[in-house]
Amino acid sequence: QVHLVESGGGSVQPGGSVRLSCTASGIMFGFSDVGWYRQAPGKQRDMVAKISNTWRAEYGESVKGRFTVFRDDAQKTIDLEMNNLKPEDTAVYYCWLALRNKESWGQGTQVTVSS
């Protein structure tokens, strides 16, 4: 059974930086596509950044140039480095993994950007 555990959320001022981390277990990590989604109150869950098992990265339009996604197949981790944060980045961030068309999700971690 896949298990994803996130860490690193919290509160930050506009313009600040936060790094989220997710550790996976119970999965052939190297064969999986991995990444991060987010969901703000009253809105749908959107893709933030993902990186395929061939190391191709993809980003949501609103975060391009500010966020970077990393994967470490040896450690089975997925990190999201978020810079120049804006109030509209406030959301619950979810770690995501997909293998053979089956998706798994973390429990979510809150990121709040406010002055």
FENKAVEN-V692979 format. One record per pair of residues at least 12 apart in sequence whose ideal C-beta (glycine too) atoms are under 10 Angstrom apart, sorted by the first residue. I is the first residue (numbers start at 1). J is the second residue. Records with the same first field share a line. If there is no record, write none. Layout:
# FENKAVEN-V692979
I->J  J
This chain:
# FENKAVEN-V692979
1->25  26  27  104
2->24  25  26  27  28  29  32  97  99  102  103  104  105  106
3->23  24  25  26  27  104  106  107
4->22  23  24  25  26  27  34  76  78  94  95  96  97  104  105  106  107
5->21  22  23  24  25  95  106  107  109
6->20  21  22  23  36  78  80  92  93  94  95  105  106  107  108  109
7->19  20  21  22  23  95  106  109
8->20  21  22  79  80  81  82  93  109  111
9->21  91  92  93  108  109  110  111  112
10->109  110  111  112
11->90  110  111  112  113  114
12->82  85  89  90  111  112  113  114  115
13->85  87  113  114  115
14->84  85  86  87  88  89  113  114  115
15->83  84  85  86  113  115
16->82  83  84  85  113
17->66  81  82  83  84  85
18->67  80  81  82  83  85  89  93  109  111  112  113
19->68  70  79  80  81  82  83
20->36  48  67  69  78  79  80  81  82  93  94  95  106  109  111
21->70  72  75  77  78  79  80  81  95  109
22->34  35  36  71  76  77  78  79  80  93  94  95  96  97  106  109
23->72  75  76  77  78  79  95  106
24->71  75  76  77  78  95  97  104  106
25->76
26->76  104
27->76  97  99  102  104
28->53  73  76  99  100
29->53  71  72  73  74  75  76  77  78  97  99
30->53  71  73  74  76
31->53  73  99  100
32->51  52  53  71  73  76  78  96  97  98  99  100  102  103  104
33->50  51  52  53  54  56  58  71  96  97  98  99  103
34->49  50  51  52  53  69  70  71  73  76  77  78  95  96  97  98  99  104
35->47  48  49  50  51  52  57  58  59  69  71  78  80  94  95  96  97  98
36->48  49  50  51  59  60  63  67  69  78  79  80  82  93  94  95  96  106  109
37->49  50  60  91  92  93  94  95  96  105  106  108
38->60  62  63  80  89  90  91  92  93  94  108  109  111
39->91  92  93  94  108
40->88  89  90  91  92
41->90  91  92
43->91
45->91  92  94  96  105  108
46->60  61  62  63  91
47->59  60  63  96
48->60  62  63  67  69  80  82  89  91  93  94  96
49->63  64  67  68  69  70  78  80  81  82  96
50->69  71  78  96  97  98
51->68  69  70  71  78
52->71  98
53->71  73  98  99
55->71  73
57->69  70  71
62->86  88  89
63->80  82  83  84  85  86  89
65->83  84
66->81  82  83  84  85  86  89
67->80  81  82  83  84  85  89
68->80  81  82  83
69->81  82
76->97
77->95
78->95  96  97  106
79->95
80->93  95  111
82->111  113
85->111  112  113  114
86->113
87->112  113  114  115
88->113
89->111  112  113
90->110  111  112  113  114
91->108  109  110  111  112  113
92->107  108  109  110  111  112
93->106  108  109  110  111
94->106  107  108  109
95->107  108  109
